[in-house]
C-alpha cells in the first residue's frame, strides 16, 4: 500500500494538482503548465470526436448543423493543439541547449523530449480520426454539404464507424510520472544488481576464509600434537635425570659418612689415650 501511495504521489508531483491553485505558475515551470493545458485539450478533442461520432451514427443528425459546427470546433482545437505543441517543443529545445554538460538537467530535458514526442503522437492520432469521419463513398456529399448545396441533408451523408473513444497511447497526464517511476525502478534494479554482485564477492571471500581457517586449524592440530609429543619426551627426560641425580647423591653421601666415621673414631681414640 505504501508503494502505491508513493507512486501516486510521484505522479501527482510530476503532472500537477488542480486542487492546489497556482502550483504550476508559482513553480515557474512553463513546460509543466503548457503540458497540463495540452493534456486537457487532447482530452477535450477526444470527447468532441466521440460526440460527433454519436451524431454521425444517427441518420437524423448525420448532416445537421450541430455536426458541422462540432467538426469545425474539432479542427480549431487541433490547430490550437499544434500551436501549443510547437511551443512545448521549443521550450524543450531551449532547455536542452541550456542543460549541455550538466547530467541531471540533460536527463530531464531528454525525458521531456519523450513527452513532446508523445504529445505529437496524440495530436496525429486525433487528426487521423478527424480525417476519417466520413467514408470514401460520401466525398461528394461532404463537398455539397459544406458548400450549402441543395442536396445537403441528413440522408445524403453517411459515416464510417471509426472508434474514437480510446487510444493505445499513454495518457499525457500520467506519462511523465510513469516514465519517472520506470526509471526509478530501473535504477533500483541496477542497485540491486550491484548489491547482488557485492554479496557474491563477499560469499567468495567467506568461502576463501573458511578454506584458510581449515588449513590453519589443521596446522594448529599438527603443532598441538608435536607439542604434546615434546612434553611427553621432556617428562621422560626429567624422570631419568632425577634418577641419575638421586643415584649420584647416594655415592657422595656414602663417602661423607665414611669420612665422618673416621673422624669420630679418631676423636674417641684421642679421648681414651688421654684417660689412661
N, C-alpha and C positions, 0 to 999 in steps of 0.2 A: 504493500500500500504506500509506503514512504517513497519507494522508487517511482511509482506512478504519479504521486503528488509532485515529486521533484521534476519529472518530465513536463507535467502540465505547467508548472511554474516557469520552467525554461522557455516553453513555447509562448507563454503569456508575456515574458520579458522581451522576447525577440519580436513578436508581432504587434505588441502594443495592446493596451486595455482601454476599451471605450468607457469603462466606468471610472477611469482616472482622468479627468479633464485636463487638457493641456500638457499631458505627459510627453508626447512626441515633440510638441512645439518647444516645451521647456528644455528638452534634451538637446535641441538644436540639430537634430539629425534629419535633414531634409529627405534623405533617401528613405528612411523608415516611414515618414509621413506620406510621401508620394506613393510608396509601395502599398501602404494600407488603403490609400484612396483608390489605386488601380484595382486592388483586390475587390473592393466594394463595387466598383464599376463593372468588373468582369462578372461578378455575381448578378448584378442588375441586368446585364446584357443577356445572360443565360436565362434569366427569368422571363425577359421580354421575348426571347426566341421560343421558349416553351409556351408562353401565352399566345403568340402568333400561330404556332403550330396547332394549338387547340382551335383557333378561329378558322384556320385553313381546312381543318378536318370536317368542319360543318359547312355544307353547301350554302346555307343561308348567309354565312358571314365570310365565305372564302374570298370574295372580291369586294367586300364592303369598304366604306371609308375608314372605319376603325382599323382594318387590316393594313390599308395603305399608310395610314398615319403611324401605325406601330412599326412598319417596315422602315419608314423614314426616320423614326426615332432611333431604331437599332443602328442604322447607318451613321447617324450623328454620334451615337455613343461609341461606335467603333472608331470613328475619326478622332474623337477626343481621346480614346484609349491609345491610339497610335501616337498622338502628340505627347501624352504623358509618358508612354513607354520610351519614346526617344529622349525625353528629359531625364528619365531614370537611367538610361544607358549613358547619357552624357555625364551625369553625376558619378556613375560608377567608373567611367574612364578617367575623370579628374581625380577621383580617389586613388585609382591605380597609379596614376602618374605621381601623386604626392607620396605614395607609400613605397616607392622604389628604394631598395636597400634596407627596409625595415621588415623583419619577419612577420610580426603579428598584424600590422596594417596590410601587408601584401596578402596574407592569408584571408583576412576579412574581405579585401577587395575581390579576391578570386571567388569567395563564397557568394558575394553579391553579384558577380558576373553570372554565376549559375542561376541565380534568382531572376536576373534580367532576361536570360535566355528562356526561362520558364514562362515569364510574362508574355514574351512574344509568341511562344507556342500556344498559350491560351488565346491570344488575340487571333492568331492564324486559324485556330480551330473554330472560333466564333465566326470569323469571316467565311470559312468554308461552309458552315451551317447556314449562314445568311444567304450565300450564293445558291445553295441547293434547295431553297424554299419552294421552288416550282419545278415541275418535271419538264423534260425537253420538249414534250408534245404541246406545251402550252406557251411557248415563247411568243407566238404571235398574239395570243390573248393577253399576255403581260404587257406587250408594247401598246396594244389597243387600250388596255386598262389604264396605264399611266398617262397615255395621251388623251384620255377622255373620249374615246371612240364610242360609236353608237352601240356596239355590241358588248360594251363593258358591263359586266353584271355578275351576280353570284354564280350563274350557271355556266359562264364562259371560262371560268378559271378552276383548274384542279390542282391539287397539291400532292407532292410526294410525301410519304410518311417518313420523314427524317427524324431520328431521335435527337432531341436537343437537351434533354433534362440532365444527362450525366456525362462524365468525361473520365478518361483513364489517367489524365494528368494530375499531378499532386496539387492539393489545394494551396493557393498562394498565401493564405492566411496562416498556414501551419508549415509550409515547406521549409522555411528558413530554420524554424525551431527543430524540425525533424532532422534536417541536414546537420545541425549542430549536435543533436543527440547521437546521430550516426557517427560523426567524427569523434565525439567523446567516447562512444563505445569502442571505436577503433583504437583510440589512444589507450583505453583501459585494457583492450586485448593485447596491444603491444607491451604495455607494462606487465601484464600477467605472463606474457611470453618471456620477458626479461627475468621476472621473478622465478619462473619455471627453470630457466637456464641457470640462474643462481642456485636454486635448490639442487639441481642436478650436479653442479660443480661441488656444492657442499657435501652431497652424498658421496661423490667420488673421493673427496678429501677425507670424509669419515671412514670410508672403506680402506683407504690407504693407511689411515691412523690405526684402524683395527688390525690390519696386517702387521704394521710396525709394532703394535703392542704385543701381538702374538709372538713375534720374533724376540722382542725384549723379554717377555715372560719366559720363553724357552731358555734364553741366555741366563736369566736370573735363576731359574731352576737348576741349570747346569752349574752355575757358580755356587749355589747353595749346597749342591751335592758334593762339590770339591771341598768346600769349607768344612762340611761335616766329616768328610774323609780325613782332612788335615787335623781336625780336632781329635778324632779317634787315634790317629798316629801320634799326636802330641801327648795325649794322655798315656799312651803306652810307653813313650819315651820317658815321661815323668816318673812312672812307676819303676822302670828299670833304673833310672838314676837314683831314685830313693833307696832301692835295694842295694845299689852299689855303695852309696854313702853310708848306709847302715852297716854294711859289712866292713868297710874301711874304718869306721869309728870303733868297731869291736876289737880289731887288732891293736889300734892305738891305745885303747883303754887297758888291754892286757899288759902292754909294755909299761904303762904308767903304774899299774897296780904292782907289777914286779919291782919297779924301782922303789916305790913306797915301802914295799915289804922289806927290801934290803936295808933301807934307811932305818926302818923300825927295828930290825934285828941288830943293827949296829948300835943303836941307842940303848937297847936292852943289854947288850954285851958290855957297853961302857958303864952302865949303872951297876951291873953285877961286879965288875972289876973294882969299882970304887968301894963297894960294900965289903970286900974282902980286905 
